[in-house]
């Protein structure tokens, strides 16, 4: 990390009431001072705001407010300045050009947050949580991201690492006295600790399914034979005419994806081509895409026309799509077109033929009958993923992989103890477990990992 002073637009591109430019580095105050003559910035207290004019030489650029954050009490722990200006993209561009002429340079993507991490202001999981807070699109993902930003994951992991580190120290001590055949680390106590760590790691790993659902949304594939009412249902759920609806079989020839929010959770609804044998080349591609979407979906909502006389084709199609981890909801559609006596028997037909657990709902998308029941079932699926015992939820794929590696290492340590393997190998596996746990908070990391993480941030953050 060099001592360059960096600057960047911190607000979104485009016209707005206000724009904010951030400046951070040892020379931040001096660089801004060259274009702000209203007050001597170096004489001002930290966390104060000052009114004046920003200039480029003799030319007035804009009327601004300057906020000062002196090291180490700033986000980056460096001297930092925020310039609030009238939200014209042209004015923002002129101010940045002037700051560069004064000695600053444009920040790289995520460089402000990277500096906060390197300077010890935040750990790596908190840095990633900042990006998650910015990207959160629903209440559930916001809450999880805020908890991570407060250090939720780090607090859990640091407790495990501290206990494990004590035993690693004792094992390392045994290696120093290997010739004397002494045992400083109580193996039974170590086993108890490993059991505790294993339980916690498994709990955190299991939370990833819920975390992934609230961060990225739950994929819901809407499947059925042509003209079963898939597009009509999508429009009813979204309350908009997003999909083309007609009585012509095969109208939907590609997948249509839309986001639906239910009780703070995001669902990615995928309306697919009707599943059937077809000679139409384009429609056949749509059918193939539909099957691929089901393979990656969390929930399959299968629609079957309640007025159908023979459901054997539907049953065969459902069986071909099932997976152990797939949530299945079967909906008998168009119940407004048939009598209750007809559609009430449909559930029995599917129950007798399909052994996979499923929920059955009768709906009329046109009349909006029982659509809320379907929404409730979707919401319940996500809620059931949440563990009541674990306040920390894993949403990050990198954390998930590090936890899996940590669990594998802990289990190898337990095997080493049970088979009375040499102290050298035991120490090696313990260090492995510590290293993988340290990857989450950034206590153990490398430049490639950091580059990958912060390159995904927006410039200005």
Secondary structure, 3 states (H helix, E strand, C coil): CCCCCEEEECCCCCCCCEEEEEEECCCHHHHHHCCECCCCHHHCCCCEEEEEEEEECCEEEEEEEEEEECCCCCCCCCCEEEEEEECCHHHHHHHHHHHHHHCCEECCCCHHHHHHHHCCCCCHHHHHHHHHHHHCCCHHHHHHHHHHHCCHHHHHHHHHHHHHHHHHHHHHHHHHCHHHCCCCCCHHHHHHHHHHHHHHHHHHHHHHHHHHHHHHCEEEEEEECCCCCHHHHHHHHHCCCCCCCCCCCCCCCCCEEEEEEECCEEEEEEECCCCCCCCCHHHHHHHHHHHHHHHCCCEEEEEEECCCCCCHHHHHHHHHHCCCCCEEEEEEECHHHCCHHHHCCHHHHHHHHCCCCEEEEECECCCCECHHHHHHHHHHHHHHHCCCCCCCCCCCHHHHHHHHHHHHHHHHHHHHHHCCCCHHHHHHHHHHHHHHHHHHHCCCCCHHHHHHHHCCCCCCC
